[in-house]
């Protein structure tokens, strides 16, 4: 399978393709090994609309972002920090021993030039890796982490990774400082600019205890929150910062990645939202998708053409492509705005039309009623059992100051 820039495809066709950049698009036999795999935290330069963007990255020994493990393969990794600053990397969604979890509050930082070994049995599914340092995460110190299952190996389908990010030419620390001052956006927020919404303080233990707690009543609970004093008629704050670009696999729609697919074939699209502050809709166009896994865990299939994905989430979407020789864009639409990212699925010889990086109209907000989540049912649910312990957890925070706590 080949990956091309759109302009290369138009010049010479799919036969002129280059080797895939993202690990899940590389033939599995090139990666399977019992030896430790090398990963490095490093700097990269991306071409964003003709402008060079210096960003972080996590790459393997061949310079490819991230890591793909075959079924049964251990997570045996040697991580080197090639940056001139300390960092720490978290294996998002995996449950390794605490000493290998990559969280700065419980593990030592990895100094510049230092190396650290990891060795554990990973869970299969679509995951990702990222710095547990907020400013570094804004600057794209992240990458895919794909662990294939036995079912993946046996399935007659092509796997394609779609790794999403929001990109700013402003250093990450300055981005965070901007939003903490409340200067990032000028549209309405959930407060008056100086204090939290009136009525939020009423969400004490008593009120929370009165809210519906069952899964099936989640929508009712969200409705009660909207009815709180001060919430009615308030503009929704969807986007905290205006980024310079939104990318899929490090590329904008001005020069998207073109993935060669079998005409009429099946594709498993592994979507990872690594954006620091952006929620997307995944739009499959005229091809119906089947959502078959969420956050690395199989679910009973949910059919649709548009699926919401929040920051840090992963969606596995199966597509059966029509046998019509047509190239099809798979788009990531920024909620509450017109910007979009994406990639192109194209059979050999298919013409690839330009896709504008902005839509004609703003995309809707992702459902505050968690409607998509309420449709999900685990393929292998946990056994039913009585609750033997419960804890009250309060989620608090405000836009000014930009601080959120549990």
N, C-alpha and C positions, 0 to 999 in steps of 0.2 A: 504494500500500500504506500501511496506517495502523498506528500503534502506540498502545496504550491502557493506562491503568492498569486493573487488574481491576475496581475499584469503578466506574470510568466505563463499562466495558463492561456491567456489570450494570445500570447506570442507563439507558443510552441505546442500547446495542448498538454494533456495530462501525462503523456509519455515522458515529458522532460522533468518529472518531479524529483524532489530532493527527499532525503531521509527525514522521517517524522521528528519533530522537535520535542513533543511531549511523550513521556515514557509509556503510557498505555497504548500508544499508537505504534510502538516498536515491536517487532516480532518477539514472542515470548521466549523463544529458544536463545535469544541473544542476552537474556538477563538471568535465566535460572542458574543459580550457583549456590553451593554450600559455603563459599567463602564470604567474608564480610564485604559488604558493599560500601563504597566510599561516597560520602555526601560532604558538601562544603557550603558554608555560608559565605557568600561572596557578593561582589558588586557586578552589575550588568548594565549595558547600555541598550535601550530600546529606541526604535525609530517611531516617533509618534507624530504623524502628520508632517514629516520632514524635519522635526525638531528632536534632538537627542535628549532622552530622559535617562538620568542615572538613577537606578533603582537597586535594591538588594535582590538576592535570590538564593535558593537552595538547589544545587545542581549535583548530578552524579559525576563519576569520573570522566564521562564523555561529554560533559557540559549540558546534559539534558535536565530540565527541571524535574525534581521529585524522584519518585521511586515506584516501581511496580513489582510486586512479589507474586510468584506463582502459588497455586494451591499447595498447602503443606509447607511452604518455605518459611523459615524463621525470619524474624526481623533482626538481622545481624548486620549492624551498621557501625561504621567508623565515621563520626562527624568531626570535621575540622572547621575551626573558625578562621577563615581567611580575611576577615574584616580587621580594621584597626581599632575596633571597640568591642567590648564584651557583649555577649548575647546568651540566649537560652532558647531551645527549640522544643515545642510541645507537639506531640503526636496526637492530633485532635481526633477524638472519638475512640481511640484505643485505650486499653486499661492495663498498661504495663505495671511492673512493680513500682512503687512510689519513687524509688531512687532513680528511675529512668523516665519519669513522667515529663520532665522539662518544664517545671513550674518554678518561677523565681522565688516564691515564698517558702518553698520546701526543699529546693535543691540549689547548689552553688551555680553561679553564672559561669559560662564558658569564656575564659579570657581570650583576648586576641592572640591568634597563633596556636591556641591549645587544641587538643583532640580529646574526644570522649567516645567510649564504646557503649553500644546498646545491644542487648540480646534477649529477646522474648518471643513468645508465640503470639502472633497477631490474630485479630479477628478478621474474617473476610468481609469485604465490602468496599465502598467508596469513602475514603477519608482524606485528610490533608494534614500538612505540617506547617507550623508557623512560629515565628518568634513570640515569646511571651513578654515582649517589651512593646508597649503600644505604639511608640513613634516608629519603631522598626517595622511593625506590621503595616502601618500606613504606607511605608516605603517599600512594600511588597516583599518582605522577607518571608516567603511562603511558597508552597509547591504542592502538587498532588501526591497522595499516598494511596495507591490502589493495591488491594489484596484480593486476588482472584480466588474464587471458590471452585470446588469440583464441578458444580453446575455451570459456572462460567466457561470452564474448559470444554465441557461436553456440548454446550449450546452452539447451534449453527447461527452465529451472529457476529458481527464486527463490533468491536468496542472502541468508542471515541470519547475522549475526555474534553470537557468544556470548562476551563478554569477561568473564573470571572474575577475581575478586580477593578477598583476605582483608582485612578492615577492622578497625582498632582505634581507639578514641577516645584511646588513649595516643599521645603523639608518637613518631615513628619512632625517634629517637635513644634514647628510654627503652626501647622494645621491644628494640632491639639490645643495650642494656646489660643488660637483664634476662636474655636468653638467654645472653649471654656470662658471666654469673655463675652459670649453671646453675640458675636458679630458675624457669624458665618452666613446667616440667611436673614432676609428682611421680610419674609412672609409671616403669617400668623403662627404663634406657638401655643402651647397649652398653658400659658400663664401671661401675666401682664408685663413681664420684663423685669420685675423686681422680686417677685415671690411666687410660690407655688399656687396652683389653682385653689380658690376657696372651696372648701369641702373635702379636699384630699385628707386633711387632718382628721376628718370624721371616719376614715378607714381604720379604726382601732380594732382591737380584738373582737369586740362585740359585733361590730358591723360585718367584719370578715367572717365571723362564725355564722352570721345569718345568711350569707351568700350561698347560692347553690354550689355544692362541692363535687357532685358527680360529673363524670365526663359528659354525659348527655345534656347537662345543664350549663355547659360552659357558655353557650351563646346567651343564656339568660343572665349569667353573671356579668358578661360584658355589657349587656343592656342596662343593668343596674348601675354600672360605673358611668355610663353615658348620662344617666339621669341624675347624677350627683350635682349639687349646687355648683354653679360656675362652669359646668361642662357643656351645657346646651348651647348650640350655635357657635361653638368655638372652632376656629380653623385648625385643621389637623397639621401638625408639624411632621412632615414626611422625610425631609432631607436636611441634614445638619450642615452640609458643606457642598459648595459647587466645585467639583473636581474638574481637572482639565481634560480628562479622557476616561472612557470606560472601555475595558479591553477584555477580549476572550482569547486565551492562550497567548497573551502578550501583544495582541494586535487589535487595532481598531477596524471598523467597517470600511475605512478608506482603503485598507489593504488587508482584507480578512484572510484567515487560514482557509484553504480549500482542501477538503478531505475526500480522496477518491473512494467511492463506495460502489458496491455491486448494484447494477440496475435491477430493481425489484428485490433487493436483499433486505436483511434484517440488521438493525443497528441497536446496540445498547449505548445510549448517551449517558455518560457519567458527568453530571453537572455539579460543580463545586463553587459555591459563592464565597470567595476569599476576600471580597470587598470589605473595607473597614467600616463603611457607613452607608452602604447602598443595598436596598432590597430590589430584586428584579422579578419580572415575569418571564418565564421561559415559554416562548411562542414557537410552536412547531408548524405553523402555517396550515396548509391544507392536508397535512398528514396527521392522523389521529395518533396521539401518544398514549402509552400505557405506563403509568407510574407504578413501578414494581419494587422499589426500595427507597427508604428515606433515612438519611443519616447512617447509612451502612447496614440497615436492617430491612429484610424483606417484608413487604406488605401485600395484602390482597390487592390485585391490580385495580387501578383507578384510571378510567379513560378520560381523555380531554385533549384540548389543543393549546391550553395555556395553564401553566402551573407556577405558583408563587414560591420564591425561595429567599429566605432571610439570610443575614450575614452568618457565616459559619455552617450553613446547612448544605446538605448534599441530596440530590435527587437522581435516581436511576430511572431513565425513561426509555422504554422499548419503542422502536419505530419499525414499521413494515413499509418500505418505500415502494411506490408504484413503479412498474416496469415501463416507464415512458421516456427514459433518456433525459429527464429534466433535472437540472441542478436546483437544490432547495436550500434557502437560508434557514438556519435555526437561530432565533434572535433572543437576546436578553434585554428586556425593556425596563428601564429605570422607572420605578413607581413614582407617580405624581410629577412626571417630567417627560420630555420628548426624547432624551438621549437613549441610545441603544448600542449594544455590542452584538457580536455573533460570529458564527462560522458558516461555511457553505459545504453541504454534502452534494457531491457531484459525481455521476457516473462518468466513465471514460468517454471523452469526446463531447461532453455536454457543454454548451455555451454558458458562461457565467455572467449574469447581468450585475451592474453596480447596485449596491444596496446603500441608501443614504444612512449616515450615522445618527440622524434624527427623524422621528416620525412626524406626520402632519399634525397630530394632536397629542395632548398629554395622555400618558398612560394612567389607568386608575390606580387607586391605593390598594395595597394588599389587604385582604379582609380583616378588619378589627374583630370580627366575630369568629375568627379562626375556623372559618367554614371548611377550608381545605383539610385542616388537621382533623376535624370531626368526622371526615369521611374515611380516615385511615384505620385499618384493622391489621394487626400484626399477622403475618403468615404463621408464626409459631408463638402464640401468646403465652404469657406467664400463667402458671396454674392459679386458679382461684384460691384465696385463703383469707381468713379473717384478719383484720387490722389488729396488731398487738401493740403498736406504738405510734403516736402521732406527735408532730411538732408544728408550732406556728412559725412561719417564715414571713417576714415583712419585706417587701420590695419598695424601697423609697428612692427619692431623687427629684431633681428639678433642673430645668434648663439653665437657670441662673442661680447659683453657680452650677456648672455642668458636672454634677457629681451624682453617682448612682450607687446605692448600697443594698446589700442583702442582710 
